[in-house]
């Protein structure tokens, strides 16, 4: 063997590897950092276990919020065009599960002496055609967005994402549950508290107000205005009955000031959504 030739590769990590990186030591010893990426290395992603898996649309998540709710999605970089579309997408994806998760913290199944059982449905359109169903409970579940596992026994979670018929960059998030609710007011309070926890969560710009858009015989709806990602103002409304509860959030890309988000107007829309989504069980 010539003195100018390198020694043959060793079986336990000595010498160069025929695959371009240092051979691993089968006995647990140290190994050299390969000079180039090893094409046979396990990629980090596409099924590789992560320390904290993403929720919803695959966007990165922040620290988990209260009551075990999924973390609020991190916003995309500021900008127009496609970035604005992403803002709406991750906002709806994150908020669509908040109401159901926090509801699960306080809902308790009761007995048989309560009011007539109701269920929640997600029709193809809401708000007299203003919103068109984009993803329902099953669609979101297939994407990894589901909170049914957090629901107490006897409670069913219903989630939906709607797009505005006149603007794909805007939409509505619907998050509710049905079952038997022992304390509707507590459920209502906890659903609003879901906005307050976790990094990146919305800030309340206008405090809660109660509305009865259809009079004394209609639903009681409470609403507040929140600011999302320091860019978008959105009214959020909640109803809570002994049979069901839901949170509805209007995410309009054009609402860039607090005066753009009209709580009273959206309370009327929510009262209509209340009628359209509640059906006898």
Secondary structure, DSSP 8 states (H G I E B T S, - for coil): --TTS-----TTS-S--TTSS----TTS------SS--TTS--SSTT---SS--BTTTB-B-S--GGG----B----S-STHHHHHHHHHHHHHHTTHHHHHHHHH-----SSSS--EEE---SEETTTTEEEEE-HHHHHHTT---GGGS-TT-EEEEEEEEETTEEEEEEEEEEEES--S-HHHHHHHHHHTTTSSTT--EEEEEEEEE-TT-TTS--EEEEEEEETTTEEEEEEEEE-SSEEEEEEEE-TT--SGGG--HHHHHHHHHHHHHHHEEE-
